[in-house]
Amino acid sequence: MKESFWVELEDRRYPITIGSGISDELIVQRDRMIHSGTKGAVIVDEGVLLANPEICRNIIGVLPRLVVPSGESSKCQEYLVKIWNFLAENKIDRSGFLFALGGGVIGDLAGFAAATFLRGISFYQIPSTLLAMVDSSVGGKTGINLSSGKNLVGSFHQPKAVWADLNLLDTLPQREFSAGMAEVVKYGLLGDRDLYEQLLARKETLNSKSFDLVKIIRRCCENKAAIVEVDERETNSAEGGRALLNLGHTFAHAIESVSGYGTYLHGEAVSIGLLCAWRLSVELGELKEEEDEFINLMHLYDLPTSLSQPLKIDQLVRAMQSDKKVSHGKLRFVLMRNIGDAFQKEVESAHLIERVLISVGASE
Protein backbone atom coordinates (compact mmCIF):
# COMPACT_ATOMS: atom_id res chain seq x y z
CA MET A 1 0.00 0.00 0.00
CA LYS A 2 1.23 3.48 -0.87
CA GLU A 3 -0.19 6.89 0.02
CA SER A 4 0.93 10.26 -1.28
CA PHE A 5 -0.21 13.86 -1.16
CA TRP A 6 1.18 17.38 -1.57
CA VAL A 7 2.00 20.02 1.02
CA GLU A 8 0.69 23.23 -0.54
CA LEU A 9 2.56 26.35 0.55
CA GLU A 10 2.07 29.89 -0.65
CA ASP A 11 4.68 29.82 -3.40
CA ARG A 12 5.71 26.17 -3.67
CA ARG A 13 4.64 22.62 -2.97
CA TYR A 14 6.27 19.31 -2.19
CA PRO A 15 5.14 15.68 -2.10
CA ILE A 16 4.99 13.28 0.82
CA THR A 17 5.06 9.61 -0.16
CA ILE A 18 4.42 6.87 2.39
CA GLY A 19 4.59 3.11 1.87
CA SER A 20 6.67 -0.04 1.99
CA GLY A 21 9.46 -0.27 -0.56
CA ILE A 22 9.02 3.23 -1.96
CA SER A 23 12.77 3.84 -1.77
CA ASP A 24 12.88 2.41 -5.29
CA GLU A 25 11.01 5.49 -6.51
CA LEU A 26 13.42 7.75 -4.63
CA ILE A 27 16.37 6.01 -6.29
CA VAL A 28 14.90 6.72 -9.72
CA GLN A 29 14.64 10.41 -8.83
CA ARG A 30 18.18 10.39 -7.39
CA ASP A 31 19.63 8.90 -10.57
CA ARG A 32 17.75 11.41 -12.69
CA MET A 33 19.34 14.27 -10.74
CA ILE A 34 22.81 12.74 -10.92
CA HIS A 35 22.54 12.15 -14.68
CA SER A 36 21.57 15.80 -15.13
CA GLY A 37 24.88 16.80 -13.55
CA THR A 38 23.52 17.72 -10.12
CA LYS A 39 25.80 16.89 -7.21
CA GLY A 40 24.37 15.41 -4.06
CA ALA A 41 25.36 13.93 -0.71
CA VAL A 42 23.84 11.94 2.14
CA ILE A 43 23.82 12.41 5.91
CA VAL A 44 22.94 9.05 7.45
CA ASP A 45 22.33 7.93 11.02
CA GLU A 46 24.88 5.34 12.13
CA GLY A 47 22.28 3.10 13.76
CA VAL A 48 20.04 3.16 10.70
CA LEU A 49 22.97 2.26 8.46
CA LEU A 50 23.91 -0.70 10.66
CA ALA A 51 20.33 -1.94 10.99
CA ASN A 52 19.36 -1.50 7.32
CA PRO A 53 22.58 -1.88 5.30
CA GLU A 54 20.91 -2.97 2.07
CA ILE A 55 18.19 -0.30 2.02
CA CYS A 56 20.71 2.41 2.95
CA ARG A 57 23.25 1.19 0.39
CA ASN A 58 20.60 1.34 -2.33
CA ILE A 59 19.48 4.84 -1.33
CA ILE A 60 23.02 6.19 -1.04
CA GLY A 61 24.34 4.60 -4.24
CA VAL A 62 27.38 6.51 -5.49
CA LEU A 63 26.66 9.62 -3.42
CA PRO A 64 29.24 10.65 -0.81
CA ARG A 65 27.99 9.98 2.69
CA LEU A 66 28.68 11.27 6.18
CA VAL A 67 27.73 8.94 9.02
CA VAL A 68 26.52 10.66 12.20
CA PRO A 69 26.26 8.85 15.55
CA SER A 70 22.74 8.06 16.71
CA GLY A 71 21.16 10.08 19.48
CA GLU A 72 20.10 13.57 20.48
CA SER A 73 23.64 14.55 21.47
CA SER A 74 24.60 14.65 17.77
CA LYS A 75 22.18 17.52 17.15
CA CYS A 76 24.84 20.05 18.03
CA GLN A 77 27.26 22.64 16.70
CA GLU A 78 30.09 20.11 16.32
CA TYR A 79 28.23 17.94 13.83
CA LEU A 80 26.73 20.93 12.05
CA VAL A 81 30.25 22.16 11.28
CA LYS A 82 31.28 18.65 10.21
CA ILE A 83 28.42 18.58 7.71
CA TRP A 84 29.31 22.02 6.33
CA ASN A 85 32.91 20.90 5.80
CA PHE A 86 31.76 17.59 4.30
CA LEU A 87 29.59 19.43 1.77
CA ALA A 88 32.41 21.84 0.91
CA GLU A 89 34.95 19.03 0.51
CA ASN A 90 32.60 17.26 -1.90
CA LYS A 91 32.11 20.48 -3.86
CA ILE A 92 28.33 20.57 -3.45
CA ASP A 93 27.22 23.79 -5.14
CA ARG A 94 23.99 25.77 -4.87
CA SER A 95 22.28 23.49 -7.38
CA GLY A 96 23.16 20.46 -5.25
CA PHE A 97 21.03 18.41 -2.88
CA LEU A 98 21.30 16.63 0.45
CA PHE A 99 19.53 13.47 1.62
CA ALA A 100 18.69 13.30 5.35
CA LEU A 101 18.47 9.56 6.07
CA GLY A 102 17.53 8.93 9.69
CA GLY A 103 15.18 10.00 12.45
CA GLY A 104 14.31 13.42 13.77
CA VAL A 105 17.86 14.23 14.87
CA ILE A 106 19.27 13.66 11.38
CA GLY A 107 16.36 15.46 9.71
CA ASP A 108 16.74 18.54 11.92
CA LEU A 109 20.54 18.58 11.77
CA ALA A 110 20.95 17.90 8.05
CA GLY A 111 18.04 20.19 7.23
CA PHE A 112 19.68 23.06 9.12
CA ALA A 113 22.98 22.37 7.38
CA ALA A 114 21.16 22.47 4.03
CA ALA A 115 19.40 25.71 5.01
CA THR A 116 22.67 27.46 5.82
CA PHE A 117 25.29 25.97 3.47
CA LEU A 118 25.79 28.40 0.57
CA ARG A 119 22.73 30.19 2.03
CA GLY A 120 20.53 27.24 1.17
CA ILE A 121 20.57 24.05 -0.88
CA SER A 122 17.81 21.52 -1.54
CA PHE A 123 17.31 18.60 0.81
CA TYR A 124 15.13 15.52 0.95
CA GLN A 125 13.73 13.96 4.11
CA ILE A 126 14.02 10.16 4.29
CA PRO A 127 12.69 9.44 7.80
CA SER A 128 13.58 6.14 9.44
CA THR A 129 11.52 6.38 12.66
CA LEU A 130 7.80 6.59 13.27
CA LEU A 131 8.26 9.91 15.06
CA ALA A 132 10.06 11.43 12.09
CA MET A 133 7.51 10.01 9.64
CA VAL A 134 4.50 11.48 11.43
CA ASP A 135 6.02 14.73 12.60
CA SER A 136 9.55 16.06 12.31
CA SER A 137 10.15 15.31 8.61
CA VAL A 138 7.17 17.48 7.63
CA GLY A 139 6.93 21.25 7.83
CA GLY A 140 10.46 22.55 7.37
CA LYS A 141 11.59 23.17 10.95
CA THR A 142 15.32 22.49 11.20
CA GLY A 143 17.83 23.18 13.93
CA ILE A 144 20.20 22.14 16.66
CA ASN A 145 20.20 22.13 20.45
CA LEU A 146 22.17 24.32 22.83
CA SER A 147 23.11 23.42 26.38
CA SER A 148 20.56 26.02 27.52
CA GLY A 149 17.66 24.64 25.53
CA LYS A 150 16.36 22.48 22.72
CA ASN A 151 16.06 23.70 19.13
CA LEU A 152 17.13 27.23 20.06
CA VAL A 153 19.12 27.67 16.85
CA GLY A 154 17.45 26.81 13.58
CA SER A 155 15.76 27.83 10.38
CA PHE A 156 12.61 27.20 8.41
CA HIS A 157 13.73 25.24 5.36
CA GLN A 158 11.18 23.05 3.61
CA PRO A 159 12.29 19.76 2.06
CA LYS A 160 11.92 19.15 -1.66
CA ALA A 161 10.12 15.91 -0.83
CA VAL A 162 9.52 13.44 2.01
CA TRP A 163 9.94 9.71 1.35
CA ALA A 164 8.71 7.55 4.24
CA ASP A 165 9.62 3.93 3.51
CA LEU A 166 7.94 1.74 6.11
CA ASN A 167 10.49 -1.02 5.49
CA LEU A 168 12.86 1.05 7.62
CA LEU A 169 10.51 0.53 10.58
CA ASP A 170 11.04 -3.25 10.52
CA THR A 171 14.32 -2.85 12.42
CA LEU A 172 13.22 0.08 14.59
CA PRO A 173 13.54 -0.79 18.30
CA GLN A 174 10.20 -1.05 20.08
CA ARG A 175 11.14 1.81 22.39
CA GLU A 176 11.65 4.07 19.36
CA PHE A 177 8.35 3.01 17.80
CA SER A 178 6.55 3.76 21.07
CA ALA A 179 8.21 7.19 21.19
CA GLY A 180 6.67 7.92 17.81
CA MET A 181 3.24 6.99 19.14
CA ALA A 182 3.42 9.95 21.53
CA GLU A 183 3.36 12.26 18.52
CA VAL A 184 0.52 10.28 16.94
CA VAL A 185 -1.53 10.72 20.13
CA LYS A 186 -0.59 14.41 20.15
CA TYR A 187 -2.28 14.94 16.80
CA GLY A 188 -5.45 13.41 18.18
CA LEU A 189 -5.40 15.65 21.24
CA LEU A 190 -4.68 18.91 19.45
CA GLY A 191 -7.10 18.70 16.56
CA ASP A 192 -8.32 15.24 15.59
CA ARG A 193 -10.57 13.70 18.24
CA ASP A 194 -11.65 10.95 15.86
CA LEU A 195 -8.02 9.80 15.52
CA TYR A 196 -7.65 9.79 19.30
CA GLU A 197 -10.80 7.73 19.75
CA GLN A 198 -9.64 5.29 17.08
CA LEU A 199 -6.43 4.76 19.04
CA LEU A 200 -8.41 4.16 22.23
CA ALA A 201 -10.71 1.68 20.49
CA ARG A 202 -7.98 -0.46 18.90
CA LYS A 203 -8.04 -4.11 19.94
CA GLU A 204 -4.33 -4.43 19.18
CA THR A 205 -1.56 -1.91 19.58
CA LEU A 206 -0.25 -0.29 16.43
CA ASN A 207 3.01 -1.76 15.13
CA SER A 208 5.20 -1.64 12.03
CA LYS A 209 3.12 -4.39 10.37
CA SER A 210 -0.32 -2.94 11.13
CA PHE A 211 -2.40 -2.82 7.94
CA ASP A 212 -3.58 0.72 8.68
CA LEU A 213 -0.20 2.21 9.64
CA VAL A 214 0.24 3.90 6.27
CA LYS A 215 -3.11 5.66 6.59
CA ILE A 216 -2.42 6.75 10.18
CA ILE A 217 0.95 8.21 9.20
CA ARG A 218 -0.71 10.02 6.30
CA ARG A 219 -3.43 11.34 8.61
CA CYS A 220 -0.87 12.79 11.03
CA CYS A 221 1.10 14.33 8.15
CA GLU A 222 -2.06 15.84 6.68
CA ASN A 223 -3.00 17.29 10.08
CA LYS A 224 0.41 18.91 10.35
CA ALA A 225 0.44 20.05 6.72
CA ALA A 226 -2.95 21.75 7.13
CA ILE A 227 -1.54 23.86 9.98
CA VAL A 228 1.80 24.56 8.29
CA GLU A 229 0.09 25.65 5.07
CA VAL A 230 -1.59 28.58 6.84
CA ASP A 231 1.20 29.45 9.28
CA GLU A 232 4.47 28.22 7.81
CA ARG A 233 6.79 30.31 9.99
CA GLU A 234 4.78 30.26 13.21
CA THR A 235 3.92 33.95 13.07
CA ASN A 236 0.27 33.57 14.06
CA SER A 237 0.19 34.80 17.66
CA ALA A 238 -3.54 34.19 18.03
CA GLU A 239 -5.03 31.02 19.50
CA GLY A 240 -4.45 28.97 16.38
CA GLY A 241 -1.39 28.67 14.24
CA ARG A 242 1.62 26.45 14.01
CA ALA A 243 2.45 26.75 17.72
CA LEU A 244 -0.43 24.34 18.41
CA LEU A 245 1.85 21.58 17.12
CA ASN A 246 3.89 22.10 20.29
CA LEU A 247 1.20 20.68 22.58
CA GLY A 248 3.11 19.22 25.54
CA HIS A 249 6.46 20.31 24.13
CA THR A 250 7.20 23.23 26.47
CA PHE A 251 7.26 20.71 29.31
CA ALA A 252 8.93 18.02 27.19
CA HIS A 253 11.82 20.19 25.99
CA ALA A 254 12.51 21.28 29.57
CA ILE A 255 12.57 17.65 30.72
CA GLU A 256 15.01 16.75 27.94
CA SER A 257 17.26 19.70 28.68
CA VAL A 258 17.40 19.33 32.47
CA SER A 259 17.74 15.53 32.49
CA GLY A 260 20.44 15.63 29.81
CA TYR A 261 19.78 15.00 26.13
CA GLY A 262 19.38 11.29 25.53
CA THR A 263 18.05 10.37 28.98
CA TYR A 264 14.56 10.41 27.51
CA LEU A 265 13.72 9.83 23.88
CA HIS A 266 11.91 12.88 22.53
CA GLY A 267 8.61 11.00 22.35
CA GLU A 268 9.00 9.81 25.94
CA ALA A 269 9.44 13.38 27.13
CA VAL A 270 6.46 14.40 24.97
CA SER A 271 4.33 11.72 26.67
CA ILE A 272 5.03 13.26 30.08
CA GLY A 273 4.63 16.75 28.59
CA LEU A 274 1.21 15.91 27.18
CA LEU A 275 0.01 14.82 30.62
CA CYS A 276 1.40 18.06 32.07
CA ALA A 277 -0.47 20.08 29.43
CA TRP A 278 -3.62 18.05 30.17
CA ARG A 279 -3.37 18.71 33.90
CA LEU A 280 -2.57 22.40 33.45
CA SER A 281 -5.64 22.68 31.20
CA VAL A 282 -7.75 21.12 33.98
CA GLU A 283 -6.19 23.37 36.66
CA LEU A 284 -7.12 26.42 34.58
CA GLY A 285 -10.72 25.23 34.26
CA GLU A 286 -10.51 24.65 30.52
CA LEU A 287 -10.56 20.85 30.16
CA LYS A 288 -13.21 18.69 31.81
CA GLU A 289 -12.12 15.29 30.45
CA GLU A 290 -10.87 12.53 32.77
CA GLU A 291 -7.24 11.62 32.21
CA ASP A 292 -7.43 7.87 32.96
CA GLU A 293 -8.02 6.78 29.36
CA PHE A 294 -5.12 8.94 28.19
CA ILE A 295 -2.74 7.51 30.80
CA ASN A 296 -3.82 3.96 29.97
CA LEU A 297 -3.21 4.62 26.26
CA MET A 298 0.30 5.90 26.89
CA HIS A 299 1.09 2.97 29.17
CA LEU A 300 -0.21 0.59 26.48
CA TYR A 301 2.71 1.78 24.36
CA ASP A 302 5.13 1.69 27.33
CA LEU A 303 5.31 5.47 27.37
CA PRO A 304 6.07 7.22 30.68
CA THR A 305 3.63 9.56 32.39
CA SER A 306 5.98 10.49 35.22
CA LEU A 307 9.67 11.22 35.60
CA SER A 308 11.98 8.24 36.08
CA GLN A 309 14.08 10.34 38.47
CA PRO A 310 13.04 13.59 40.19
CA LEU A 311 14.11 16.80 38.47
CA LYS A 312 14.25 20.15 40.27
CA ILE A 313 11.26 22.40 39.67
CA ASP A 314 13.37 25.56 39.50
CA GLN A 315 15.62 24.02 36.84
CA LEU A 316 12.60 22.90 34.78
CA VAL A 317 11.00 26.34 35.01
CA ARG A 318 14.26 28.03 33.97
CA ALA A 319 14.46 25.70 30.99
CA MET A 320 10.87 26.51 30.06
CA GLN A 321 11.70 30.21 30.21
CA SER A 322 14.16 29.59 27.38
CA ASP A 323 11.39 28.07 25.26
CA LYS A 324 10.76 29.66 21.85
CA LYS A 325 7.12 30.36 22.74
CA VAL A 326 8.04 32.68 25.61
CA SER A 327 6.81 36.18 24.78
CA HIS A 328 7.82 39.31 26.72
CA GLY A 329 9.17 37.06 29.45
CA LYS A 330 5.85 35.24 29.94
CA LEU A 331 5.41 31.48 29.59
CA ARG A 332 3.01 30.56 26.84
CA PHE A 333 1.56 27.04 26.74
CA VAL A 334 -0.51 25.06 24.29
CA LEU A 335 -3.55 23.81 26.23
CA MET A 336 -6.83 22.02 25.52
CA ARG A 337 -10.47 23.00 25.92
CA ASN A 338 -11.52 19.55 24.79
CA ILE A 339 -9.81 16.60 23.17
CA GLY A 340 -9.24 17.79 19.63
CA ASP A 341 -9.51 21.49 20.52
CA ALA A 342 -6.18 23.11 21.45
CA PHE A 343 -5.27 26.76 21.96
CA GLN A 344 -2.41 28.95 23.21
CA LYS A 345 -2.47 30.80 26.51
CA GLU A 346 -0.07 32.79 28.67
CA VAL A 347 0.10 31.29 32.14
CA GLU A 348 1.37 33.60 34.88
CA SER A 349 0.60 31.40 37.89
CA ALA A 350 3.91 29.84 38.95
CA HIS A 351 1.99 27.92 41.62
CA LEU A 352 -0.13 26.05 39.06
CA ILE A 353 2.86 25.20 36.92
CA GLU A 354 4.74 23.89 39.97
CA ARG A 355 1.74 21.78 41.03
CA VAL A 356 1.64 20.18 37.60
CA LEU A 357 5.38 19.47 37.65
CA ILE A 358 5.16 17.95 41.15
CA SER A 359 2.32 15.70 39.93
CA VAL A 360 4.70 14.00 37.46
CA GLY A 361 7.55 13.60 39.94
CA ALA A 362 9.46 16.89 39.98
CA SER A 363 10.93 17.96 43.32
CA GLU A 364 11.34 21.29 45.07
C-alpha positions in Angstrom: 0.0 0.0 0.0 1.2 3.5 -0.9 -0.2 6.9 0.0 0.9 10.3 -1.3 -0.2 13.9 -1.2 1.2 17.4 -1.6 2.0 20.0 1.0 0.7 23.2 -0.5 2.6 26.3 0.5 2.1 29.9 -0.6 4.7 29.8 -3.4 5.7 26.2 -3.7 4.6 22.6 -3.0 6.3 19.3 -2.2 5.1 15.7 -2.1 5.0 13.3 0.8 5.1 9.6 -0.2 4.4 6.9 2.4 4.6 3.1 1.9 6.7 0.0 2.0 9.5 -0.3 -0.6 9.0 3.2 -2.0 12.8 3.8 -1.8 12.9 2.4 -5.3 11.0 5.5 -6.5 13.4 7.7 -4.6 16.4 6.0 -6.3 14.9 6.7 -9.7 14.6 10.4 -8.8 18.2 10.4 -7.4 19.6 8.9 -10.6 17.8 11.4 -12.7 19.3 14.3 -10.7 22.8 12.7 -10.9 22.5 12.2 -14.7 21.6 15.8 -15.1 24.9 16.8 -13.6 23.5 17.7 -10.1 25.8 16.9 -7.2 24.4 15.4 -4.1 25.4 13.9 -0.7 23.8 11.9 2.1 23.8 12.4 5.9 22.9 9.1 7.5 22.3 7.9 11.0 24.9 5.3 12.1 22.3 3.1 13.8 20.0 3.2 10.7 23.0 2.3 8.5 23.9 -0.7 10.7 20.3 -1.9 11.0 19.4 -1.5 7.3 22.6 -1.9 5.3 20.9 -3.0 2.1 18.2 -0.3 2.0 20.7 2.4 2.9 23.2 1.2 0.4 20.6 1.3 -2.3 19.5 4.8 -1.3 23.0 6.2 -1.0 24.3 4.6 -4.2 27.4 6.5 -5.5 26.7 9.6 -3.4 29.2 10.6 -0.8 28.0 10.0 2.7 28.7 11.3 6.2 27.7 8.9 9.0 26.5 10.7 12.2 26.3 8.9 15.6 22.7 8.1 16.7 21.2 10.1 19.5 20.1 13.6 20.5 23.6 14.6 21.5 24.6 14.6 17.8 22.2 17.5 17.1 24.8 20.1 18.0 27.3 22.6 16.7 30.1 20.1 16.3 28.2 17.9 13.8 26.7 20.9 12.1 30.3 22.2 11.3 31.3 18.7 10.2 28.4 18.6 7.7 29.3 22.0 6.3 32.9 20.9 5.8 31.8 17.6 4.3 29.6 19.4 1.8 32.4 21.8 0.9 35.0 19.0 0.5 32.6 17.3 -1.9 32.1 20.5 -3.9 28.3 20.6 -3.4 27.2 23.8 -5.1 24.0 25.8 -4.9 22.3 23.5 -7.4 23.2 20.5 -5.2 21.0 18.4 -2.9 21.3 16.6 0.4 19.5 13.5 1.6 18.7 13.3 5.3 18.5 9.6 6.1 17.5 8.9 9.7 15.2 10.0 12.4 14.3 13.4 13.8 17.9 14.2 14.9 19.3 13.7 11.4 16.4 15.5 9.7 16.7 18.5 11.9 20.5 18.6 11.8 20.9 17.9 8.1 18.0 20.2 7.2 19.7 23.1 9.1 23.0 22.4 7.4 21.2 22.5 4.0 19.4 25.7 5.0 22.7 27.5 5.8 25.3 26.0 3.5 25.8 28.4 0.6 22.7 30.2 2.0 20.5 27.2 1.2 20.6 24.0 -0.9 17.8 21.5 -1.5 17.3 18.6 0.8 15.1 15.5 1.0 13.7 14.0 4.1 14.0 10.2 4.3 12.7 9.4 7.8 13.6 6.1 9.4 11.5 6.4 12.7 7.8 6.6 13.3 8.3 9.9 15.1 10.1 11.4 12.1 7.5 10.0 9.6 4.5 11.5 11.4 6.0 14.7 12.6 9.6 16.1 12.3 10.1 15.3 8.6 7.2 17.5 7.6 6.9 21.3 7.8 10.5 22.6 7.4 11.6 23.2 10.9 15.3 22.5 11.2 17.8 23.2 13.9 20.2 22.1 16.7 20.2 22.1 20.4 22.2 24.3 22.8 23.1 23.4 26.4 20.6 26.0 27.5 17.7 24.6 25.5 16.4 22.5 22.7 16.1 23.7 19.1 17.1 27.2 20.1 19.1 27.7 16.9 17.5 26.8 13.6 15.8 27.8 10.4 12.6 27.2 8.4 13.7 25.2 5.4 11.2 23.1 3.6 12.3 19.8 2.1 11.9 19.2 -1.7 10.1 15.9 -0.8 9.5 13.4 2.0 9.9 9.7 1.3 8.7 7.5 4.2 9.6 3.9 3.5 7.9 1.7 6.1 10.5 -1.0 5.5 12.9 1.0 7.6 10.5 0.5 10.6 11.0 -3.3 10.5 14.3 -2.8 12.4 13.2 0.1 14.6 13.5 -0.8 18.3 10.2 -1.1 20.1 11.1 1.8 22.4 11.7 4.1 19.4 8.4 3.0 17.8 6.5 3.8 21.1 8.2 7.2 21.2 6.7 7.9 17.8 3.2 7.0 19.1 3.4 9.9 21.5 3.4 12.3 18.5 0.5 10.3 16.9 -1.5 10.7 20.1 -0.6 14.4 20.2 -2.3 14.9 16.8 -5.4 13.4 18.2 -5.4 15.6 21.2 -4.7 18.9 19.5 -7.1 18.7 16.6 -8.3 15.2 15.6 -10.6 13.7 18.2 -11.7 11.0 15.9 -8.0 9.8 15.5 -7.6 9.8 19.3 -10.8 7.7 19.7 -9.6 5.3 17.1 -6.4 4.8 19.0 -8.4 4.2 22.2 -10.7 1.7 20.5 -8.0 -0.5 18.9 -8.0 -4.1 19.9 -4.3 -4.4 19.2 -1.6 -1.9 19.6 -0.3 -0.3 16.4 3.0 -1.8 15.1 5.2 -1.6 12.0 3.1 -4.4 10.4 -0.3 -2.9 11.1 -2.4 -2.8 7.9 -3.6 0.7 8.7 -0.2 2.2 9.6 0.2 3.9 6.3 -3.1 5.7 6.6 -2.4 6.7 10.2 1.0 8.2 9.2 -0.7 10.0 6.3 -3.4 11.3 8.6 -0.9 12.8 11.0 1.1 14.3 8.1 -2.1 15.8 6.7 -3.0 17.3 10.1 0.4 18.9 10.3 0.4 20.1 6.7 -2.9 21.8 7.1 -1.5 23.9 10.0 1.8 24.6 8.3 0.1 25.7 5.1 -1.6 28.6 6.8 1.2 29.4 9.3 4.5 28.2 7.8 6.8 30.3 10.0 4.8 30.3 13.2 3.9 34.0 13.1 0.3 33.6 14.1 0.2 34.8 17.7 -3.5 34.2 18.0 -5.0 31.0 19.5 -4.4 29.0 16.4 -1.4 28.7 14.2 1.6 26.4 14.0 2.4 26.8 17.7 -0.4 24.3 18.4 1.9 21.6 17.1 3.9 22.1 20.3 1.2 20.7 22.6 3.1 19.2 25.5 6.5 20.3 24.1 7.2 23.2 26.5 7.3 20.7 29.3 8.9 18.0 27.2 11.8 20.2 26.0 12.5 21.3 29.6 12.6 17.7 30.7 15.0 16.7 27.9 17.3 19.7 28.7 17.4 19.3 32.5 17.7 15.5 32.5 20.4 15.6 29.8 19.8 15.0 26.1 19.4 11.3 25.5 18.1 10.4 29.0 14.6 10.4 27.5 13.7 9.8 23.9 11.9 12.9 22.5 8.6 11.0 22.4 9.0 9.8 25.9 9.4 13.4 27.1 6.5 14.4 25.0 4.3 11.7 26.7 5.0 13.3 30.1 4.6 16.7 28.6 1.2 15.9 27.2 0.0 14.8 30.6 1.4 18.1 32.1 -0.5 20.1 29.4 -3.6 18.1 30.2 -3.4 18.7 33.9 -2.6 22.4 33.5 -5.6 22.7 31.2 -7.7 21.1 34.0 -6.2 23.4 36.7 -7.1 26.4 34.6 -10.7 25.2 34.3 -10.5 24.6 30.5 -10.6 20.8 30.2 -13.2 18.7 31.8 -12.1 15.3 30.4 -10.9 12.5 32.8 -7.2 11.6 32.2 -7.4 7.9 33.0 -8.0 6.8 29.4 -5.1 8.9 28.2 -2.7 7.5 30.8 -3.8 4.0 30.0 -3.2 4.6 26.3 0.3 5.9 26.9 1.1 3.0 29.2 -0.2 0.6 26.5 2.7 1.8 24.4 5.1 1.7 27.3 5.3 5.5 27.4 6.1 7.2 30.7 3.6 9.6 32.4 6.0 10.5 35.2 9.7 11.2 35.6 12.0 8.2 36.1 14.1 10.3 38.5 13.0 13.6 40.2 14.1 16.8 38.5 14.3 20.1 40.3 11.3 22.4 39.7 13.4 25.6 39.5 15.6 24.0 36.8 12.6 22.9 34.8 11.0 26.3 35.0 14.3 28.0 34.0 14.5 25.7 31.0 10.9 26.5 30.1 11.7 30.2 30.2 14.2 29.6 27.4 11.4 28.1 25.3 10.8 29.7 21.9 7.1 30.4 22.7 8.0 32.7 25.6 6.8 36.2 24.8 7.8 39.3 26.7 9.2 37.1 29.5 5.9 35.2 29.9 5.4 31.5 29.6 3.0 30.6 26.8 1.6 27.0 26.7 -0.5 25.1 24.3 -3.5 23.8 26.2 -6.8 22.0 25.5 -10.5 23.0 25.9 -11.5 19.6 24.8 -9.8 16.6 23.2 -9.2 17.8 19.6 -9.5 21.5 20.5 -6.2 23.1 21.4 -5.3 26.8 22.0 -2.4 29.0 23.2 -2.5 30.8 26.5 -0.1 32.8 28.7 0.1 31.3 32.1 1.4 33.6 34.9 0.6 31.4 37.9 3.9 29.8 38.9 2.0 27.9 41.6 -0.1 26.1 39.1 2.9 25.2 36.9 4.7 23.9 40.0 1.7 21.8 41.0 1.6 20.2 37.6 5.4 19.5 37.6 5.2 18.0 41.1 2.3 15.7 39.9 4.7 14.0 37.5 7.6 13.6 39.9 9.5 16.9 40.0 10.9 18.0 43.3 11.3 21.3 45.1 
